[in-house]
Amino acid sequence: MAKSGKRQASPSALLEWFANPHPASDYEVEHIAGEFTSVCPKTGQPDFGTIRLIYVPDERCVELKSYKFYLQGYRERGIFYEDVTNVIAGDLVAVLEPRRLTLISEWTPRGGIRSVIRCEYKRGG
């Protein structure tokens, strides 16, 4: 993790992992972050959502404290729903190298419209 006053080369540098205790098993892990926030790059207003991570690990599992800090890094970042969903999914795939991963972002309504963005990755697919 970055020390005070130093910047990370990439937000994904915050993500840590631990060895999957059951790498021979195909099992699903689901983590739900219900207090995700970022900033709308067009209006500068905060966006509030839920990030749902569902993955089948191979050799690595995401370490939750580092994942929480990684997600908190978006609190002041101007980024569209579609972009943040794909960026988070891409960072997780790069770090974890899972068998399968789905990342779903569900956003609180704005202007009467509720948005849900789904990004899916399957190894070899």
N, C-alpha and C positions, 0 to 999 in steps of 0.2 A: 504494500500500500504506500501511497505517496506520503512523504513527510511534509510538514508544514512548509509552505512557500515553494514547493516543487510541483511541477505539472507531470501528469502521466502522458506518455507518448500516445496512448490510446485508452479510451474508457474500458475496453475489454481487458486491459492490464490489471484492473481491479478484480476481475473474476478469478477465483481459485477453485480447485477441485480436489477431490479425494478419490482414492482407488475404489472402484465398485466392489463391494464385498461379495457380490453374486454375478460375476460377469458371464457365466454360462446360462443364466436365466434371462428370458425375455419378460421383463416386468416394466410396468409403467409408473413413472414418478410424476406427480402433479403438484406444483407450487402456485399459490394464488396470492398475488400482491394487490390488496384491495385499496391501497392509498397512493397509487402512482400519480405523479404530477409532472407536467411539462408545460411549455409555453407555446401558444399559437404564434407562429412567425409572422402572421399577417396582422393580427390585432394586438399582440403583446399581452393578451389576457391568459390567465392560467387555464390549463386543460386538466380535467380530473378523470381518472379511469382506473380500471382493474386490468392487471396483466396476468394472464393465465399461461403458465408454462407446463407443457405436457411432453415428456420425452421417455424414450426407452434407452437407457444408458448402455454403453459398451464397456469400455475400461474405466470411464470417469463419471463421477457424479458432481454436480455443482455444490459448492460449499455455501450454505445459506447466508451467513453474515456478509461474505464478499458480494453475493448476489444482491442483497439488500442495499449495500453501499453503492454498487454499480447502478442500480435503479434510481437511487437518490441523486445520482449525478445528472439526471435529466430535469431536475426541478426548475432550473433557471435556463434551460436550453430551448431555444426556439426551433421547433421541429413539427412537421405535419404528422398526423396519426399514421398515415400509410408508411412514412419514412421511419418513424421511431419503431414501429412494429417489425419492419424488415431489418433494421439495423440491430435491434436486440436479438432477433432470431439468428442473424448472421454471426454476431459475436459469440453467442452460445454454441452454435455449430462449430465454429472455429476452435473454441477452447475445449469443448467436451467431446467432439467427434462422436455424436450419438448414433445409434442405429436409426432412430426416427425422432423427430422433434416437431411439435406444433406450438406456435405462440399465438395467442389470441389477445387482442386488446379491445376492451369494451369501455366506451366513453360515455360520460354523463351527457344527457341531451343538451344541445346548444341550438337555439332557434327552433326548437320543436323536433330536431332530428337527432336520433341516437345512432351512433356509428359503432360497428363491430368490424375489426380487421383481423383476418386469419392468415398466417404465414406457415406453410408446411414444408418440411424437409424429410426426405427419405434417402438413406445411403444408397447410392447406385441408381437413384431414380431421379 
